[in-house]
Amino acid sequence: MTEINLEKSTIRELNEALQAGSSGDKFSVNNTVGKHALSVGLTTKVDVEINGHVGYYCAGMNQQANIIINGNAGPGLAENMMSGQVRVTGNASQYAAATAHGGLLVIEGDSSSRCGISMKGVNIVVGGNIGHMSAFMAQSGCLVVCGDAGDALGDSIYEAKIYVRGKVKSLGTDCIEKEMRDEHKKELQQLLSQSKMSHGVEEFRRYGSARKLYNFDIDQVDDY
């Protein structure tokens, strides 16, 4: 285990050390005090445990690494993540996993607005609630919400799937509730198991695209 103390090391030194790590290497990062852009651009299967709150863009562009944040995370957590896993034991701010293409993001607490905006294949599991405009223009992947969802959920959604256990304040344009078939229950169960969430799949509802905005229709011009 390599320990990195951010009272003594700079953010550049931290990221250079993590990026130079080999598969199987383990790192512990301490005294973060909300610093920004920690653990970005990792491309190998290293394990990183961050002890403390982090600022914006933590774990951005992650590939293969397993990153645990023991605290809260600021805006842009795991933005454009490609693979690997990122877990936050606290809450996350705005646009978590924006444009992310793959991997798994687990937020044990709440996530703020625009969670999963323009997601492109990532799986996101939130243990608490999410804010407004989450999964806006979400293209593929899954967003699992174990609590409640805010306004305009799934606005202009493409083919991503949304599973919500609690209440949905409102659905966005072209997002509707959909049937929960066996394949969806299986998929949801796998994600809950991977995320170490104990809820039953029967407690969730599924939402997705009504597919009315795929092609322009003059009769629906007010929806655009």
SEMI-560347 format. One record per residue: residue in one letter; x, y, z of N, C-alpha, C in turn. Coordinates in steps of 0.05 Angstrom, whole numbers, padded with zeros to 5 digits. Example, Ala and Ser with C-alpha at 12.3 -4.5 7.8 and 13.67 -1.06 7.14 Angstrom:
residues 2
[rec A [00264 -00114 00156] [00246 -00090 00156] [00264 -00066 00156]];
[rec S [00257 -00045 00142] [00273 -00021 00143] [00258 00001 00157]];
This chain:
residues 224
[rec M [00017 -00024 00000] [00000 00000 00000] [00018 00025 00000]];
[rec T [00014 00042 -00020] [00029 00067 -00022] [00011 00090 -00011]];
[rec E [00020 00104 00009] [00005 00126 00021] [00015 00152 00010]];
[rec I [-00005 00169 00002] [00002 00196 -00008] [-00013 00216 00009]];
[rec N [00002 00234 00021] [-00009 00255 00038] [-00010 00281 00023]];
[rec L [-00034 00292 00018] [-00036 00316 00002] [-00029 00342 00018]];
[rec E [-00021 00339 00043] [-00008 00361 00057] [00021 00364 00049]];
[rec K [00032 00342 00038] [00060 00342 00031] [00064 00339 00000]];
[rec S [00045 00327 -00014] [00047 00323 -00042] [00027 00341 -00057]];
[rec T [00034 00350 -00081] [00015 00366 -00097] [-00004 00347 -00112]];
[rec I [-00025 00359 -00123] [-00044 00344 -00139] [-00031 00332 -00163]];
[rec R [-00013 00347 -00176] [00002 00337 -00199] [00018 00312 -00192]];
[rec E [00032 00314 -00169] [00048 00291 -00160] [00030 00267 -00154]];
[rec L [00007 00272 -00142] [-00011 00250 -00137] [-00020 00236 -00163]];
[rec N [-00030 00252 -00182] [-00040 00240 -00206] [-00018 00227 -00222]];
[rec E [00006 00238 -00222] [00028 00225 -00236] [00035 00198 -00224]];
[rec A [00034 00196 -00197] [00040 00171 -00184] [00018 00150 -00190]];
[rec L [-00007 00158 -00189] [-00029 00140 -00195] [-00028 00131 -00224]];
[rec Q [-00023 00149 -00242] [-00023 00142 -00270] [00001 00124 -00277]];
[rec A [00022 00125 -00262] [00045 00108 -00266] [00042 00080 -00253]];
[rec G [00021 00077 -00238] [00017 00051 -00224] [00013 00028 -00242]];
[rec S [00020 00004 -00232] [00016 -00021 -00247] [-00009 -00035 -00237]];
[rec S [-00019 -00053 -00253] [-00043 -00068 -00245] [-00038 -00082 -00218]];
[rec G [-00057 -00079 -00200] [-00055 -00091 -00173] [-00044 -00073 -00152]];
[rec D [-00032 -00050 -00160] [-00021 -00031 -00140] [-00043 -00019 -00124]];
[rec K [-00037 -00013 -00099] [-00057 -00002 -00081] [-00047 00025 -00070]];
[rec F [-00065 00045 -00069] [-00057 00071 -00060] [-00077 00081 -00039]];
[rec S [-00067 00096 -00019] [-00084 00109 00000] [-00078 00139 -00001]];
[rec V [-00099 00155 -00004] [-00096 00184 -00007] [-00109 00198 00017]];
[rec N [-00093 00214 00031] [-00103 00227 00055] [-00100 00257 00055]];
[rec N [-00115 00270 00073] [-00115 00299 00075] [-00123 00313 00049]];
[rec T [-00146 00305 00039] [-00155 00315 00013] [-00167 00343 00016]];
[rec V [-00180 00349 00038] [-00192 00375 00045] [-00206 00388 00021]];
[rec G [-00221 00372 00006] [-00238 00382 -00016] [-00223 00391 -00041]];
[rec K [-00198 00381 -00044] [-00182 00389 -00068] [-00195 00377 -00094]];
[rec H [-00189 00391 -00116] [-00202 00384 -00141] [-00184 00366 -00159]];
[rec A [-00198 00353 -00178] [-00185 00337 -00199] [-00166 00316 -00188]];
[rec L [-00175 00302 -00168] [-00158 00280 -00157] [-00164 00254 -00172]];
[rec S [-00144 00238 -00176] [-00146 00211 -00188] [-00159 00212 -00215]];
[rec V [-00149 00230 -00232] [-00160 00232 -00259] [-00142 00218 -00280]];
[rec G [-00155 00208 -00301] [-00140 00197 -00323] [-00126 00171 -00317]];
[rec L [-00136 00155 -00298] [-00123 00129 -00292] [-00130 00108 -00313]];
[rec T [-00111 00092 -00321] [-00115 00074 -00343] [-00108 00045 -00336]];
[rec T [-00101 00039 -00311] [-00094 00012 -00303] [-00111 00003 -00279]];
[rec K [-00110 -00022 -00273] [-00127 -00034 -00252] [-00114 -00029 -00225]];
[rec V [-00111 -00004 -00217] [-00101 00002 -00190] [-00125 00006 -00172]];
[rec D [-00120 00003 -00146] [-00140 00008 -00125] [-00132 00033 -00111]];
[rec V [-00151 00052 -00110] [-00145 00078 -00097] [-00167 00084 -00076]];
[rec E [-00158 00088 -00052] [-00177 00095 -00030] [-00171 00123 -00021]];
[rec I [-00191 00141 -00025] [-00188 00169 -00019] [-00202 00174 00008]];
[rec N [-00188 00183 00028] [-00200 00187 00054] [-00205 00217 00059]];
[rec G [-00230 00225 00054] [-00237 00253 00057] [-00254 00263 00034]];
[rec H [-00264 00287 00037] [-00281 00299 00017] [-00264 00308 -00007]];
[rec V [-00276 00307 -00031] [-00261 00316 -00055] [-00277 00338 -00069]];
[rec G [-00264 00354 -00085] [-00277 00376 -00100] [-00287 00366 -00127]];
[rec Y [-00285 00384 -00147] [-00297 00377 -00173] [-00278 00359 -00189]];
[rec Y [-00291 00343 -00207] [-00278 00326 -00227] [-00261 00304 -00216]];
[rec C [-00266 00295 -00192] [-00252 00271 -00182] [-00258 00247 -00199]];
[rec A [-00238 00230 -00204] [-00240 00205 -00219] [-00250 00209 -00248]];
[rec G [-00245 00232 -00259] [-00253 00237 -00287] [-00237 00220 -00306]];
[rec M [-00249 00212 -00328] [-00237 00196 -00349] [-00226 00169 -00339]];
[rec N [-00237 00159 -00319] [-00226 00134 -00307] [-00228 00110 -00326]];
[rec Q [-00207 00095 -00327] [-00206 00070 -00342] [-00194 00048 -00324]];
[rec Q [-00210 00028 -00318] [-00202 00004 -00304] [-00198 00007 -00274]];
[rec A [-00190 00030 -00264] [-00184 00033 -00236] [-00208 00030 -00218]];
[rec N [-00203 00021 -00193] [-00224 00019 -00173] [-00219 00040 -00152]];
[rec I [-00237 00060 -00151] [-00232 00084 -00134] [-00254 00086 -00113]];
[rec I [-00247 00088 -00088] [-00266 00091 -00066] [-00261 00118 -00053]];
[rec I [-00282 00134 -00051] [-00280 00160 -00038] [-00295 00159 -00011]];
[rec N [-00281 00160 00011] [-00294 00159 00037] [-00301 00188 00045]];
[rec G [-00322 00198 00034] [-00331 00226 00039] [-00350 00234 00017]];
[rec N [-00353 00260 00014] [-00370 00272 -00006] [-00354 00280 -00031]];
[rec A [-00368 00283 -00054] [-00354 00291 -00078] [-00368 00315 -00091]];
[rec G [-00352 00333 -00102] [-00362 00357 -00115] [-00372 00351 -00143]];
[rec P [-00377 00372 -00159] [-00388 00369 -00186] [-00370 00353 -00205]];
[rec G [-00382 00340 -00224] [-00367 00327 -00245] [-00353 00301 -00237]];
[rec L [-00362 00288 -00216] [-00351 00263 -00207] [-00352 00242 -00230]];
[rec A [-00329 00229 -00235] [-00328 00207 -00255] [-00337 00216 -00283]];
[rec E [-00333 00242 -00289] [-00341 00251 -00315] [-00326 00236 -00337]];
[rec N [-00340 00228 -00357] [-00328 00214 -00380] [-00313 00188 -00372]];
[rec M [-00322 00175 -00351] [-00310 00150 -00344] [-00315 00129 -00366]];
[rec M [-00295 00112 -00370] [-00296 00092 -00391] [-00300 00064 -00380]];
[rec S [-00288 00058 -00358] [-00290 00031 -00346] [-00281 00033 -00317]];
[rec G [-00280 00010 -00304] [-00272 00010 -00275] [-00296 00016 -00257]];
[rec Q [-00290 00022 -00232] [-00311 00027 -00213] [-00303 00051 -00195]];
[rec V [-00323 00068 -00190] [-00319 00090 -00171] [-00342 00089 -00151]];
[rec R [-00334 00090 -00125] [-00354 00089 -00104] [-00350 00113 -00085]];
[rec V [-00372 00126 -00078] [-00372 00148 -00059] [-00389 00140 -00035]];
[rec T [-00378 00142 -00011] [-00393 00134 00012] [-00412 00156 00022]];
[rec G [-00408 00180 00013] [-00425 00202 00020] [-00443 00211 -00003]];
[rec N [-00445 00237 -00006] [-00462 00249 -00027] [-00445 00259 -00050]];
[rec A [-00458 00263 -00073] [-00444 00274 -00097] [-00460 00299 -00107]];
[rec S [-00445 00318 -00117] [-00457 00342 -00127] [-00467 00339 -00156]];
[rec Q [-00468 00360 -00171] [-00481 00360 -00197] [-00466 00343 -00218]];
[rec Y [-00481 00336 -00238] [-00473 00322 -00263] [-00452 00299 -00258]];
[rec A [-00458 00282 -00239] [-00441 00259 -00234] [-00443 00241 -00259]];
[rec A [-00419 00231 -00267] [-00417 00212 -00290] [-00427 00224 -00316]];
[rec A [-00425 00250 -00319] [-00434 00262 -00344] [-00418 00251 -00368]];
[rec T [-00431 00244 -00389] [-00420 00233 -00414] [-00404 00207 -00410]];
[rec A [-00407 00194 -00387] [-00391 00170 -00382] [-00399 00147 -00401]];
[rec H [-00379 00132 -00411] [-00383 00112 -00431] [-00385 00083 -00419]];
[rec G [-00375 00079 -00395] [-00375 00052 -00384] [-00367 00052 -00355]];
[rec G [-00365 00028 -00344] [-00358 00025 -00316] [-00383 00027 -00298]];
[rec L [-00377 00028 -00272] [-00398 00029 -00251] [-00392 00052 -00232]];
[rec L [-00411 00070 -00228] [-00409 00091 -00207] [-00430 00085 -00186]];
[rec V [-00421 00083 -00161] [-00439 00078 -00139] [-00437 00103 -00120]];
[rec I [-00460 00115 -00115] [-00462 00137 -00096] [-00479 00128 -00073]];
[rec E [-00468 00124 -00050] [-00483 00112 -00028] [-00504 00132 -00017]];
[rec G [-00498 00157 -00019] [-00517 00178 -00009] [-00534 00189 -00031]];
[rec D [-00537 00216 -00031] [-00553 00229 -00051] [-00536 00240 -00074]];
[rec S [-00548 00245 -00097] [-00534 00259 -00119] [-00551 00282 -00127]];
[rec S [-00538 00304 -00134] [-00552 00329 -00140] [-00563 00328 -00169]];
[rec S [-00568 00352 -00180] [-00580 00354 -00207] [-00563 00342 -00229]];
[rec R [-00576 00335 -00251] [-00564 00326 -00275] [-00546 00301 -00272]];
[rec C [-00553 00284 -00253] [-00538 00259 -00250] [-00541 00243 -00276]];
[rec G [-00518 00234 -00287] [-00520 00217 -00311] [-00527 00232 -00336]];
[rec I [-00523 00259 -00337] [-00529 00274 -00362] [-00513 00263 -00385]];
[rec S [-00526 00258 -00407] [-00514 00248 -00432] [-00497 00223 -00427]];
[rec M [-00506 00206 -00409] [-00491 00181 -00404] [-00492 00164 -00429]];
[rec K [-00469 00150 -00434] [-00466 00135 -00459] [-00457 00106 -00454]];
[rec G [-00468 00094 -00433] [-00461 00066 -00428] [-00453 00060 -00400]];
[rec V [-00449 00080 -00383] [-00442 00076 -00355] [-00467 00065 -00340]];
[rec N [-00462 00051 -00318] [-00482 00043 -00300] [-00478 00059 -00274]];
[rec I [-00500 00072 -00264] [-00499 00089 -00241] [-00519 00079 -00221]];
[rec V [-00510 00075 -00196] [-00529 00066 -00175] [-00527 00087 -00152]];
[rec V [-00549 00099 -00145] [-00550 00119 -00124] [-00567 00108 -00101]];
[rec G [-00555 00107 -00077] [-00568 00096 -00054] [-00590 00114 -00043]];
[rec G [-00588 00140 -00048] [-00608 00159 -00039] [-00624 00172 -00061]];
[rec N [-00627 00198 -00060] [-00643 00213 -00080] [-00626 00226 -00101]];
[rec I [-00639 00234 -00123] [-00625 00249 -00144] [-00641 00274 -00150]];
[rec G [-00626 00294 -00160] [-00639 00320 -00166] [-00651 00322 -00193]];
[rec H [-00659 00347 -00201] [-00674 00351 -00226] [-00656 00347 -00251]];
[rec M [-00669 00341 -00273] [-00657 00338 -00299] [-00636 00315 -00300]];
[rec S [-00640 00296 -00283] [-00622 00273 -00284] [-00628 00256 -00308]];
[rec A [-00606 00243 -00319] [-00608 00227 -00344] [-00619 00243 -00368]];
[rec F [-00614 00269 -00368] [-00621 00286 -00391] [-00605 00276 -00415]];
[rec M [-00618 00270 -00437] [-00606 00261 -00462] [-00589 00236 -00457]];
[rec A [-00596 00219 -00438] [-00581 00195 -00433] [-00584 00175 -00456]];
[rec Q [-00562 00166 -00466] [-00562 00150 -00490] [-00562 00120 -00486]];
[rec S [-00546 00110 -00467] [-00546 00081 -00461] [-00535 00078 -00433]];
[rec G [-00538 00053 -00422] [-00531 00048 -00395] [-00555 00048 -00376]];
[rec C [-00550 00046 -00350] [-00571 00045 -00331] [-00567 00065 -00308]];
[rec L [-00588 00078 -00300] [-00588 00095 -00276] [-00607 00082 -00256]];
[rec V [-00597 00074 -00233] [-00613 00061 -00212] [-00614 00081 -00188]];
[rec V [-00639 00087 -00180] [-00643 00106 -00158] [-00659 00092 -00136]];
[rec C [-00646 00089 -00113] [-00658 00074 -00091] [-00677 00093 -00075]];
[rec G [-00675 00119 -00079] [-00692 00138 -00066] [-00711 00151 -00085]];
[rec D [-00714 00177 -00083] [-00732 00192 -00100] [-00717 00207 -00123]];
[rec A [-00732 00214 -00144] [-00721 00229 -00166] [-00735 00256 -00168]];
[rec G [-00719 00277 -00176] [-00730 00304 -00178] [-00744 00309 -00205]];
[rec D [-00748 00334 -00211] [-00763 00342 -00235] [-00749 00334 -00261]];
[rec A [-00765 00330 -00282] [-00756 00326 -00309] [-00737 00302 -00312]];
[rec L [-00743 00281 -00298] [-00726 00257 -00301] [-00726 00246 -00329]];
[rec G [-00702 00240 -00340] [-00700 00228 -00366] [-00709 00246 -00389]];
[rec D [-00707 00272 -00386] [-00715 00290 -00408] [-00699 00284 -00433]];
[rec S [-00713 00281 -00456] [-00701 00276 -00482] [-00683 00251 -00482]];
[rec I [-00691 00231 -00467] [-00676 00206 -00464] [-00676 00190 -00490]];
[rec Y [-00654 00176 -00494] [-00652 00158 -00517] [-00657 00129 -00508]];
[rec E [-00637 00112 -00506] [-00642 00084 -00499] [-00631 00075 -00472]];
[rec A [-00623 00094 -00455] [-00615 00087 -00428] [-00640 00077 -00412]];
[rec K [-00635 00062 -00392] [-00657 00052 -00375] [-00654 00064 -00347]];
[rec I [-00677 00072 -00336] [-00677 00084 -00309] [-00695 00067 -00291]];
[rec Y [-00684 00060 -00268] [-00699 00045 -00247] [-00701 00063 -00222]];
[rec V [-00725 00067 -00213] [-00729 00084 -00189] [-00746 00070 -00168]];
[rec R [-00736 00069 -00144] [-00750 00056 -00122] [-00770 00074 -00109]];
[rec G [-00764 00100 -00107] [-00782 00119 -00093] [-00800 00134 -00112]];
[rec K [-00805 00159 -00105] [-00823 00176 -00121] [-00808 00191 -00142]];
[rec V [-00822 00197 -00164] [-00811 00214 -00185] [-00828 00239 -00186]];
[rec K [-00814 00262 -00181] [-00829 00287 -00180] [-00842 00294 -00207]];
[rec S [-00828 00290 -00229] [-00840 00293 -00256] [-00821 00280 -00276]];
[rec L [-00833 00272 -00298] [-00817 00260 -00320] [-00812 00281 -00341]];
[rec G [-00789 00280 -00353] [-00782 00299 -00374] [-00795 00292 -00401]];
[rec T [-00790 00308 -00421] [-00801 00304 -00448] [-00793 00277 -00459]];
[rec D [-00812 00262 -00468] [-00808 00236 -00482] [-00799 00213 -00463]];
[rec C [-00801 00218 -00437] [-00795 00196 -00417] [-00821 00186 -00406]];
[rec I [-00824 00160 -00406] [-00849 00148 -00396] [-00842 00124 -00378]];
[rec E [-00861 00116 -00362] [-00858 00091 -00346] [-00862 00067 -00366]];
[rec K [-00846 00047 -00362] [-00846 00024 -00380] [-00849 -00002 -00364]];
[rec E [-00856 -00023 -00378] [-00860 -00049 -00366] [-00834 -00060 -00354]];
[rec M [-00836 -00072 -00331] [-00813 -00085 -00318] [-00813 -00114 -00325]];
[rec R [-00799 -00122 -00346] [-00798 -00150 -00355] [-00776 -00165 -00341]];
[rec D [-00776 -00191 -00345] [-00757 -00209 -00331] [-00728 -00200 -00336]];
[rec E [-00721 -00193 -00361] [-00694 -00185 -00367] [-00686 -00160 -00352]];
[rec H [-00705 -00142 -00347] [-00699 -00118 -00332] [-00695 -00124 -00303]];
[rec K [-00711 -00142 -00292] [-00708 -00150 -00264] [-00680 -00163 -00260]];
[rec K [-00672 -00179 -00279] [-00646 -00192 -00277] [-00623 -00172 -00278]];
[rec E [-00625 -00153 -00297] [-00605 -00132 -00299] [-00604 -00115 -00274]];
[rec L [-00627 -00108 -00263] [-00628 -00091 -00239] [-00616 -00107 -00215]];
[rec Q [-00623 -00132 -00213] [-00612 -00148 -00191] [-00582 -00150 -00191]];
[rec Q [-00571 -00152 -00215] [-00542 -00153 -00218] [-00529 -00127 -00209]];
[rec L [-00541 -00104 -00217] [-00530 -00078 -00209] [-00533 -00073 -00179]];
[rec L [-00555 -00081 -00167] [-00558 -00078 -00138] [-00538 -00095 -00123]];
[rec S [-00533 -00120 -00133] [-00513 -00137 -00120] [-00485 -00126 -00123]];
[rec Q [-00478 -00117 -00147] [-00451 -00105 -00151] [-00447 -00081 -00133]];
[rec S [-00469 -00066 -00128] [-00467 -00041 -00113] [-00470 -00045 -00083]];
[rec K [-00476 -00070 -00075] [-00481 -00077 -00047] [-00505 -00063 -00036]];
[rec M [-00526 -00061 -00052] [-00551 -00050 -00043] [-00571 -00073 -00039]];
[rec S [-00586 -00072 -00017] [-00602 -00096 -00009] [-00631 -00094 -00017]];
[rec H [-00639 -00074 -00032] [-00667 -00072 -00039] [-00677 -00094 -00059]];
[rec G [-00702 -00100 -00058] [-00713 -00120 -00076] [-00721 -00107 -00102]];
[rec V [-00718 -00122 -00124] [-00724 -00111 -00151] [-00754 -00104 -00154]];
[rec E [-00771 -00117 -00139] [-00800 -00112 -00141] [-00807 -00085 -00130]];
[rec E [-00789 -00071 -00116] [-00795 -00045 -00105] [-00790 -00023 -00126]];
[rec F [-00779 -00029 -00149] [-00771 -00009 -00169] [-00791 -00008 -00192]];
[rec R [-00791 00015 -00205] [-00805 00019 -00230] [-00785 00027 -00252]];
[rec R [-00792 00021 -00276] [-00773 00026 -00299] [-00784 00049 -00316]];
[rec Y [-00765 00066 -00325] [-00772 00089 -00342] [-00753 00089 -00366]];
[rec G [-00763 00099 -00389] [-00747 00100 -00413] [-00760 00117 -00434]];
[rec S [-00749 00115 -00458] [-00758 00133 -00480] [-00784 00124 -00492]];
[rec A [-00802 00143 -00497] [-00826 00138 -00513] [-00820 00137 -00543]];
[rec R [-00796 00146 -00550] [-00786 00146 -00578] [-00803 00163 -00597]];
[rec K [-00814 00184 -00586] [-00829 00202 -00603] [-00813 00225 -00614]];
[rec L [-00788 00229 -00604] [-00771 00251 -00612] [-00749 00241 -00631]];
[rec Y [-00749 00216 -00639] [-00728 00206 -00656] [-00729 00219 -00684]];
[rec N [-00752 00225 -00693] [-00756 00238 -00719] [-00774 00262 -00716]];
[rec F [-00768 00283 -00731] [-00785 00307 -00728] [-00813 00302 -00738]];
[rec D [-00832 00311 -00722] [-00861 00308 -00729] [-00874 00335 -00724]];
[rec I [-00884 00348 -00744] [-00896 00375 -00741] [-00919 00376 -00721]];
[rec D [-00932 00353 -00717] [-00954 00352 -00698] [-00944 00353 -00669]];
[rec Q [-00917 00348 -00665] [-00906 00348 -00638] [-00885 00371 -00635]];
[rec V [-00888 00391 -00651] [-00868 00412 -00651] [-00865 00426 -00624]];
[rec D [-00887 00426 -00608] [-00886 00439 -00582] [-00869 00423 -00562]];
[rec D [-00863 00398 -00568] [-00847 00381 -00550] [-00817 00385 -00554]];
[rec Y [-00809 00398 -00576] [-00781 00401 -00582] [-00769 00425 -00567]];
